[in-house]
Amino acid sequence: MEAKVRSCPTLGLAPLYYKKTLRSIKSQEKVVKTQGLEVICPGLPRTGTLSLKAALTQLLGGRCYHGFDTLFGSQEDVDFWINVAKGKASDEEVREFFTSRGCTAASDFPAALFYKRLVKVFPEAKVVLTTRNPSNWQKSMKESLYLSYCNRTKWPWRWSLFTIDWRFHRGLDELYDVMDGVWLDAVLGDEKQAIRFFDDWEEEVRKSVPKENLLVFQASDGWGPLCTFLEKIVPTNSYPRLNNSQQFQEGHNRFRLLTCLLGGFFLLAFLGFINYFVAIY
C-alpha cells in the first residue's frame, strides 16, 4: 500500500535549494505503510532538524516527518496538527497519521512541540534530542524563523502569503501562531532569556524520557553516536549538513520579491480597470 504523501503547490515556489534537498531526501523514502515511529526528535527548530531528517531517512528507510512536510504538505496535515494542538486527536488518529504516510521518525515543529504525545502513542520509539549552543541558536532563529514570522504577521507580506497558499486561511496560520508562540519571546529577548528557555526545554525532555532511551545529539557528532544508538551500520557518506541561515534568507528574499511582483501586477490591473471605465464614461 502506498503511503499518503501529498503536497501543496507552494513547494513549486520554493527556492531551488529546498526543492532539490527535499526531493533528494524523498528519493530515499520507502513509501509504504509502516508500523509507526521508531524515532522521535523533540529538539527545537534550528538545531539541525532537517539534517537529521535526511540522516534518519537514510538509516531507517521510511519517511522522517519534518516541519517542511507541514509547510509544503496538504490540508490534511494542517487539520491533523490543529486537532493535536487542541487535544482532539485520538491515539489511533495519531498512529494512523504517521503509519499511513510511511513515517518511521519525526523531527522539528510541530512534531517536536507535541513530543510527549508522540512518546505516549509510540512508547517503544527511541528519542533523539538535537542540540547546539543556545546563543548561536538564538542568532540563527533571528536570521531564519523570525523572518518567516514577520512575513506571516506583517503587511504586505501577510497578504502575499495568504494569496499564494490558501491553507493559511484554513488553519495553517493558527497552527503557526501556536508554534511561534513557544519560542518568540525567548528569541526576541536578551541572551540570558534565550539560554534559559533553551536549557529549560532540554531539561524537560530529559525529565520526560528515560535516560537509556535518549540520545542528546549535535550534527557535529556525525554518524557515530546516532548509528550506535539506533544500532545501524555507519554510512560511508558524510553526515548531512542542510538548511543554514544563508539558504533560509535566500528563500525569504525570494518570497519578498514575489510579493512585490504580485503587488505590482495587481496595481497595474487596478489602474487598467480605472482607465477603462474613465474612457467609456
N, C-alpha and C positions, 0 to 999 in steps of 0.2 A: 504494500500500500504506500502510495506517495504521501509525503508529509504536506501539511498546509504551509506553503511558503508563498505568501502574496506580498506584493509591494505596491506603493502608490507611485504616480508619475513624478513625484518630487525628486526621486533619485536621478532621473534624467537631467535635472537641472543642477545637480551637484558637481563640484569640480572633478576633473578627470582623475585626479589622485584618488579620491574617495571611491569613485565608480570602479576603478581598476583594483583597488585594495579589497573592496567588499566582494567583487566578482571573483577575485583570486581566492579569497577565503571560502566563498561559497562552492568553488570548484572542488574543494576537499571534503565537503559535507556528504554524508550518506543520507539522502533524502528519503528516509523510511521512518515508520512509527517506532519509537524507542520505548524502553521500559521506564524512562524518566530521567531526572537529573542525577548525574554521578558526581558532579562538582558544582558547588555554589560559591560565588565570589562576592563577598559583601564590601569590597573596597570602594572608597569614594571615587567619583569621577576624576579623571586626570591623574590616576595612579597606575597607568599602564593597562587599562582595561581592554582597549582594542588589541593591543599586542597579545594580551592573554587570550582574547577570543581566538586569534589566529593560532596561537600555540595549542590551546585545548582542542580546537577543531582538528589540528594535525594529529594530536596524540590520541583523541577519543574517536575520531571519525564522524561523530554526529555534529549537529549544529550547536554552537555556543550563542545563546540569545544575548544580545547586547543592546545598549541604548539606541544604536543606529537601526536596529531591527524594529524599534518602535517609531523612530523618526521617519524612516523610509518604508514602514510597514503599511498595514491596512487598517480600516476602521475597526476590524475585529480586535487588533492589538490594542487600540485605544480603549474600546469598550471593556476589554478584559481588565486592563490595569486600573481603570476608573472603578470598576467593581471591587478589585482587590483593595484599592485605597479606601473605599467606603465600607469595607468589611462585608461585602455582599457576595463574594465568590466562595463557593463551597470548596472543600478539599478536592473533591472529584473534578470540579471545573478547573482548578489549578493544575491538577495532574494531567487532565486531558489537553489543556492548552500547550503544555510542553511536549508531551508524548506525541501528539498529533502533528507537531512541527519538526519532529525528528531531533529534538534537543537532548543533548547529554550534559550540557553545562549552561550557566547563566552568569553574566557579569555586567557591571555598570548599572546605573539607574535606568529604569525603575526597579529592575530585579533586585539590585543590591539594597535598595531602600526597604524592601519587604523581605529581607533575607531570613528573618525569624519565621515568617510564614512558610517560606520555601523549605527551611530545615524541618519544620513540623510535617509538611507533606512528604518530603523525601528524607526521612531520618537516616538513611544509610549513606547519603551523599557526603563526600569529603568537602571541606571548606578551605578555600584559598583566599587569604586576605592580602590584597595588593597594597603596598605602602610606598612612601617616599618621604623626603624631607618636608616637614609641614610648611616651612617658609617658602620653599620652592613650589609647593602645591598651591599656596595662596596666589603667588605670582602667575602661575600657569592658568589658574581659574580666571583671573582678571583678564588674561590675554586670550581667553577662549570662550568658555561658557558664559561669562558675564557679558561678552559681546553679543552672544545669542540671546541672552535675556533682554538686552537693550533693543535688539531687533524685534523681539516679540512684544515688548511693552511700550515702545515709543513710536510716535508717528514721525514720518510717513512709513517707516519700515514695517510697523504692525499691519498697516493697510495692505502692503505688498504681500506679506506672509499669508494673510487670510485670503488674499486673492489667488495666490499660487496653490495653496493646499487647503482644500475645503474641510479637512478633518479638524482644523483649528476651531471651526465653528461647532464641531460635534464632539467636543470633549478633550481634544489634544491640548488646547490652551489651558483648560482646567487641570489636566494632568501635569503640565509643566509648572503651573502655579504651585502644586503640591511639591514637586521635586525641587524646584528652585528655592522654595521657601525654606528648605532644610539647610542649605549652605550659604544663602545670600548674605546674611548679616555677618557671618564669620569672614567671608571673602572681602567684604567692603569695610570691615573693621580693622583695627590695628593688628600688628603681627602677633601680639600675645593672645588676642581673641581667636585668631585663626589657629594658632598652635593648640590652644585649649580645646577648641571644637574638634580638631583633627585627632588629638590624643584621646578625648572622651569617646569619640566614635569607635576608635580601635579598641579601647578598653572595654566598651560594651560588647563588642564582638568576642573578645577573649573570655568575658564572663559568660557569654551565651553558648559557647561552643567548647566541648571537651578538648583538653589540650592535645590528646592523641589524634584528634580528628581535624586539627587546624594547622595550616601552614601559613606563616607570615612571609610574604614573598615580594621581592623587588625585581623589576625587569633586568637590572644589572646582575642579578644572581645567575641568569642564564638557565639553561635546561636542567642542570644537575639536580638542584633541590626539588624542582617540580616533578621531574621524572621519578626520582626516588620516592617521593610522597605518593605518587599515583601508581607506582610500580610499573612504569613504562620504560621502554628502551630509549636511550638518548638519541635524538635525530642527528644526522650528520650536518644539517644546515644550521646556520646561526639562529639564535633566538630572535623572533620578530621584534622590530622597533618601529612602531607605527604611530601616526597621528600626533606629530609635535605641534607646538603652538603656532609656528610659522605656517604650517599647512592649514591649520584651523583659520588663521587670519586671512589666508588666500580665499577660503570659502566665504568668509564674512565680507570681504571686499567684492567678491563676485555677486553676492546677494544684493549689496547696496547699489552696485552698477545696474543690475537688473531692475531694481526698484526705480532708479532714475529713468531708465529706458521706458518702463511701463508708464511712469508718471508723464513723461514727455509724450508718449503715444496718446494717452487719454486726453491730455491737454490739447494736443493738435486736433484730435477728433472733436472735442468740445468746441473749439474755435471754428472748426469747419462747419459744424451744425449752426452755430450762431451766424456765420457769414451767409450760409444758405438761406436761413429764414429772413435775414435782413434783405437779401437780394430779391426774394419772391414777394415780400411785402413792401 
